[in-house]
């Protein structure tokens, strides 16, 4: 998909330098992929942060055997 947008030139140059990407497109695609992965990771942690198991030590030992 082609889009036209305004991006801070200094930010883009720094991203190119730091990532050693071969193109601006590569930097933007990598950034978007990382952003989505971060959002998914945060949702996963949030969803399972309150996940509780009602296992006793006896139950756990039985399951491990």
C-alpha angles and dihedrals in degrees: 000000000000120000137169118220142153116247128178103262094211091052092050093047091050091049091050091050096046097044097039086223117170096224145017089247091057091051092050095046092047090048093051092047091050091047092053092045090051092050091049091048092051092048091050092051091045093049094048098035089090095039108127129189119205096209124141122213088254091054091048093050090049092051093048093053 
